[in-house]
Amino acid sequence: DMPEAPASGSEHYFRMKDLNDTKPGNFAVVRILSPFLRYSLGWKNKKPVRYAEGEAIPDVQWDNDMNGNPQAPRFAVATAVWDYAKGVVKVWEITQVSIYRELKELASDAAWGIPLEYDLRITKTSEGGKVAYSVTPRPHSDLPPDALATWKELSAGWVGLGALLNGGDPFADFNAPTATRKPTAKPAPMAEDGEVEARFPDDDSDLNF
């Protein structure tokens, strides 16, 4: 059976589509707060369906990609972030391989290290109909006190990112009757920005922060 998509409002999610790529200099600044959750992400009837490693992926007719071909579930990661513009914790689901690779490079660079200790500026641009994303690290700094206090309170009682894997709401109370956690998953194929498919190397341990 395929789990339903989370019912949580879009205000709880940091989405690339919300960045206005037609406005020069438009960007967002976030701080990653949690380890990445890895899984396979598919779309069915215009709703996201996520599978952890070891879960059987049903043989169904998935939604079509931009070329009109069925798009099988592919690699994605999710993490909790502090959205400076909104002043709230959000879930950031990363499906763009270019963003993932830039984060991977930062994490493996001794000058930067894992991106829990510095902010990230995320920029979206569009040229000739092709969308591109860039990730720029900001100098190392402590998490602001309000962000730290909010994250400590939320992370102590929320269901967490694992709820995504069974169609739940990560922001639900951990003690709620329907709240369940699921394990993380290893990478699977992922779509490149504007391309049909791309694959990551098997060794991605440098993002296991």
Contacts in CASP RR format, 6 or more apart in sequence:
PFRMAT RR
TARGET T0000
AUTHOR 0000-0000-0000
METHOD contacts of the structure
MODEL  1
DMPEAPASGSEHYFRMKDLNDTKPGNFAVVRILSPFLRYSLGWKNKKPVR
YAEGEAIPDVQWDNDMNGNPQAPRFAVATAVWDYAKGVVKVWEITQVSIY
RELKELASDAAWGIPLEYDLRITKTSEGGKVAYSVTPRPHSDLPPDALAT
WKELSAGWVGLGALLNGGDPFADFNAPTATRKPTAKPAPMAEDGEVEARF
PDDDSDLNF
1 58 0 8 1.000
2 44 0 8 1.000
2 49 0 8 1.000
2 58 0 8 1.000
2 60 0 8 1.000
3 49 0 8 1.000
3 50 0 8 1.000
3 165 0 8 1.000
3 166 0 8 1.000
3 167 0 8 1.000
3 168 0 8 1.000
4 47 0 8 1.000
4 167 0 8 1.000
5 47 0 8 1.000
5 48 0 8 1.000
5 49 0 8 1.000
5 167 0 8 1.000
6 163 0 8 1.000
6 164 0 8 1.000
6 167 0 8 1.000
6 168 0 8 1.000
6 169 0 8 1.000
6 170 0 8 1.000
7 168 0 8 1.000
7 169 0 8 1.000
8 168 0 8 1.000
8 169 0 8 1.000
8 170 0 8 1.000
8 171 0 8 1.000
11 86 0 8 1.000
11 88 0 8 1.000
11 90 0 8 1.000
12 90 0 8 1.000
12 91 0 8 1.000
12 169 0 8 1.000
12 170 0 8 1.000
12 171 0 8 1.000
13 90 0 8 1.000
13 91 0 8 1.000
13 92 0 8 1.000
13 93 0 8 1.000
14 28 0 8 1.000
14 30 0 8 1.000
14 81 0 8 1.000
14 83 0 8 1.000
14 90 0 8 1.000
14 91 0 8 1.000
14 92 0 8 1.000
15 93 0 8 1.000
16 96 0 8 1.000
16 99 0 8 1.000
16 122 0 8 1.000
16 124 0 8 1.000
16 133 0 8 1.000
19 26 0 8 1.000
19 27 0 8 1.000
19 28 0 8 1.000
19 122 0 8 1.000
19 123 0 8 1.000
19 124 0 8 1.000
20 26 0 8 1.000
20 124 0 8 1.000
21 124 0 8 1.000
21 125 0 8 1.000
21 126 0 8 1.000
21 131 0 8 1.000
22 126 0 8 1.000
25 123 0 8 1.000
26 123 0 8 1.000
26 124 0 8 1.000
27 121 0 8 1.000
27 122 0 8 1.000
27 123 0 8 1.000
27 124 0 8 1.000
28 83 0 8 1.000
28 84 0 8 1.000
28 85 0 8 1.000
28 121 0 8 1.000
28 122 0 8 1.000
29 84 0 8 1.000
29 85 0 8 1.000
29 119 0 8 1.000
29 120 0 8 1.000
29 121 0 8 1.000
29 122 0 8 1.000
29 138 0 8 1.000
30 81 0 8 1.000
30 82 0 8 1.000
30 83 0 8 1.000
30 84 0 8 1.000
30 90 0 8 1.000
30 92 0 8 1.000
30 119 0 8 1.000
30 120 0 8 1.000
30 122 0 8 1.000
31 81 0 8 1.000
31 82 0 8 1.000
31 84 0 8 1.000
31 116 0 8 1.000
31 118 0 8 1.000
31 119 0 8 1.000
31 120 0 8 1.000
31 143 0 8 1.000
31 147 0 8 1.000
32 79 0 8 1.000
32 80 0 8 1.000
32 81 0 8 1.000
32 92 0 8 1.000
32 115 0 8 1.000
32 116 0 8 1.000
32 120 0 8 1.000
33 79 0 8 1.000
33 80 0 8 1.000
33 81 0 8 1.000
33 82 0 8 1.000
33 89 0 8 1.000
33 116 0 8 1.000
33 143 0 8 1.000
33 151 0 8 1.000
33 155 0 8 1.000
34 79 0 8 1.000
34 80 0 8 1.000
34 155 0 8 1.000
34 161 0 8 1.000
35 79 0 8 1.000
35 184 0 8 1.000
35 208 0 8 1.000
35 209 0 8 1.000
36 77 0 8 1.000
36 78 0 8 1.000
36 79 0 8 1.000
36 184 0 8 1.000
36 207 0 8 1.000
36 208 0 8 1.000
36 209 0 8 1.000
37 77 0 8 1.000
37 78 0 8 1.000
37 79 0 8 1.000
37 161 0 8 1.000
37 162 0 8 1.000
37 164 0 8 1.000
37 165 0 8 1.000
37 184 0 8 1.000
37 185 0 8 1.000
38 53 0 8 1.000
38 75 0 8 1.000
38 76 0 8 1.000
38 77 0 8 1.000
38 184 0 8 1.000
38 185 0 8 1.000
38 186 0 8 1.000
38 187 0 8 1.000
39 50 0 8 1.000
39 51 0 8 1.000
39 52 0 8 1.000
39 53 0 8 1.000
39 76 0 8 1.000
39 77 0 8 1.000
39 78 0 8 1.000
39 164 0 8 1.000
39 165 0 8 1.000
39 184 0 8 1.000
39 185 0 8 1.000
39 188 0 8 1.000
40 50 0 8 1.000
40 51 0 8 1.000
40 57 0 8 1.000
40 73 0 8 1.000
40 74 0 8 1.000
40 75 0 8 1.000
40 76 0 8 1.000
40 185 0 8 1.000
40 188 0 8 1.000
41 48 0 8 1.000
41 49 0 8 1.000
41 50 0 8 1.000
41 73 0 8 1.000
41 74 0 8 1.000
41 75 0 8 1.000
41 76 0 8 1.000
41 93 0 8 1.000
41 95 0 8 1.000
42 48 0 8 1.000
42 49 0 8 1.000
42 50 0 8 1.000
42 62 0 8 1.000
42 63 0 8 1.000
42 71 0 8 1.000
42 72 0 8 1.000
42 73 0 8 1.000
42 74 0 8 1.000
43 49 0 8 1.000
43 62 0 8 1.000
43 63 0 8 1.000
43 71 0 8 1.000
44 60 0 8 1.000
44 62 0 8 1.000
44 63 0 8 1.000
45 63 0 8 1.000
46 63 0 8 1.000
49 73 0 8 1.000
50 76 0 8 1.000
50 164 0 8 1.000
50 165 0 8 1.000
50 167 0 8 1.000
51 57 0 8 1.000
51 73 0 8 1.000
51 165 0 8 1.000
51 185 0 8 1.000
52 165 0 8 1.000
52 182 0 8 1.000
52 183 0 8 1.000
52 184 0 8 1.000
52 185 0 8 1.000
53 183 0 8 1.000
53 184 0 8 1.000
53 185 0 8 1.000
53 186 0 8 1.000
54 185 0 8 1.000
55 165 0 8 1.000
57 72 0 8 1.000
57 73 0 8 1.000
61 70 0 8 1.000
62 70 0 8 1.000
62 71 0 8 1.000
62 72 0 8 1.000
62 73 0 8 1.000
63 70 0 8 1.000
63 71 0 8 1.000
64 70 0 8 1.000
64 71 0 8 1.000
65 71 0 8 1.000
65 191 0 8 1.000
65 196 0 8 1.000
66 194 0 8 1.000
67 196 0 8 1.000
71 191 0 8 1.000
72 189 0 8 1.000
73 188 0 8 1.000
74 95 0 8 1.000
74 188 0 8 1.000
74 189 0 8 1.000
74 190 0 8 1.000
74 191 0 8 1.000
74 197 0 8 1.000
75 187 0 8 1.000
75 188 0 8 1.000
75 189 0 8 1.000
75 190 0 8 1.000
75 200 0 8 1.000
76 93 0 8 1.000
76 94 0 8 1.000
76 95 0 8 1.000
76 190 0 8 1.000
77 93 0 8 1.000
77 94 0 8 1.000
77 100 0 8 1.000
77 207 0 8 1.000
78 91 0 8 1.000
78 92 0 8 1.000
78 93 0 8 1.000
78 94 0 8 1.000
78 161 0 8 1.000
78 164 0 8 1.000
79 91 0 8 1.000
79 92 0 8 1.000
79 94 0 8 1.000
79 161 0 8 1.000
80 89 0 8 1.000
80 90 0 8 1.000
80 91 0 8 1.000
80 92 0 8 1.000
80 151 0 8 1.000
80 155 0 8 1.000
80 160 0 8 1.000
80 161 0 8 1.000
80 170 0 8 1.000
81 89 0 8 1.000
81 90 0 8 1.000
81 91 0 8 1.000
81 92 0 8 1.000
82 88 0 8 1.000
82 89 0 8 1.000
82 90 0 8 1.000
82 143 0 8 1.000
82 144 0 8 1.000
82 147 0 8 1.000
82 150 0 8 1.000
82 151 0 8 1.000
83 89 0 8 1.000
83 90 0 8 1.000
84 119 0 8 1.000
87 146 0 8 1.000
87 147 0 8 1.000
87 150 0 8 1.000
88 150 0 8 1.000
89 147 0 8 1.000
89 150 0 8 1.000
89 151 0 8 1.000
89 154 0 8 1.000
91 161 0 8 1.000
91 164 0 8 1.000
91 170 0 8 1.000
91 171 0 8 1.000
93 164 0 8 1.000
94 100 0 8 1.000
94 103 0 8 1.000
95 190 0 8 1.000
95 191 0 8 1.000
96 133 0 8 1.000
96 193 0 8 1.000
97 190 0 8 1.000
97 191 0 8 1.000
97 192 0 8 1.000
97 193 0 8 1.000
97 198 0 8 1.000
97 200 0 8 1.000
98 132 0 8 1.000
98 133 0 8 1.000
98 192 0 8 1.000
98 193 0 8 1.000
99 122 0 8 1.000
99 133 0 8 1.000
99 135 0 8 1.000
100 190 0 8 1.000
100 200 0 8 1.000
102 134 0 8 1.000
102 135 0 8 1.000
103 115 0 8 1.000
103 120 0 8 1.000
103 135 0 8 1.000
103 207 0 8 1.000
104 204 0 8 1.000
104 206 0 8 1.000
104 207 0 8 1.000
106 112 0 8 1.000
106 113 0 8 1.000
106 115 0 8 1.000
106 135 0 8 1.000
106 137 0 8 1.000
107 113 0 8 1.000
107 114 0 8 1.000
107 115 0 8 1.000
107 206 0 8 1.000
107 207 0 8 1.000
107 209 0 8 1.000
108 206 0 8 1.000
112 118 0 8 1.000
112 137 0 8 1.000
114 206 0 8 1.000
114 209 0 8 1.000
115 137 0 8 1.000
115 209 0 8 1.000
116 209 0 8 1.000
117 140 0 8 1.000
117 141 0 8 1.000
118 137 0 8 1.000
118 138 0 8 1.000
118 139 0 8 1.000
118 140 0 8 1.000
118 141 0 8 1.000
119 137 0 8 1.000
119 138 0 8 1.000
119 141 0 8 1.000
120 135 0 8 1.000
120 136 0 8 1.000
120 137 0 8 1.000
120 138 0 8 1.000
121 135 0 8 1.000
121 136 0 8 1.000
121 137 0 8 1.000
121 138 0 8 1.000
122 133 0 8 1.000
122 134 0 8 1.000
122 135 0 8 1.000
123 133 0 8 1.000
123 134 0 8 1.000
123 136 0 8 1.000
124 131 0 8 1.000
124 132 0 8 1.000
124 133 0 8 1.000
125 131 0 8 1.000
125 132 0 8 1.000
125 133 0 8 1.000
125 134 0 8 1.000
126 132 0 8 1.000
130 193 0 8 1.000
130 194 0 8 1.000
131 193 0 8 1.000
131 194 0 8 1.000
132 193 0 8 1.000
133 193 0 8 1.000
142 148 0 8 1.000
143 151 0 8 1.000
154 171 0 8 1.000
157 173 0 8 1.000
157 174 0 8 1.000
157 175 0 8 1.000
158 170 0 8 1.000
158 171 0 8 1.000
158 172 0 8 1.000
158 173 0 8 1.000
158 174 0 8 1.000
159 168 0 8 1.000
159 169 0 8 1.000
159 170 0 8 1.000
159 171 0 8 1.000
159 172 0 8 1.000
159 173 0 8 1.000
159 174 0 8 1.000
159 176 0 8 1.000
159 179 0 8 1.000
159 180 0 8 1.000
159 181 0 8 1.000
160 170 0 8 1.000
160 171 0 8 1.000
160 174 0 8 1.000
160 181 0 8 1.000
161 170 0 8 1.000
162 170 0 8 1.000
162 181 0 8 1.000
162 182 0 8 1.000
162 183 0 8 1.000
162 184 0 8 1.000
163 169 0 8 1.000
163 170 0 8 1.000
163 172 0 8 1.000
163 179 0 8 1.000
163 180 0 8 1.000
163 181 0 8 1.000
163 182 0 8 1.000
164 170 0 8 1.000
165 182 0 8 1.000
165 185 0 8 1.000
166 180 0 8 1.000
166 182 0 8 1.000
168 178 0 8 1.000
172 178 0 8 1.000
172 179 0 8 1.000
173 179 0 8 1.000
187 200 0 8 1.000
187 202 0 8 1.000
187 204 0 8 1.000
189 197 0 8 1.000
189 198 0 8 1.000
189 199 0 8 1.000
190 197 0 8 1.000
190 198 0 8 1.000
190 199 0 8 1.000
190 200 0 8 1.000
191 197 0 8 1.000
191 198 0 8 1.000
192 198 0 8 1.000
END
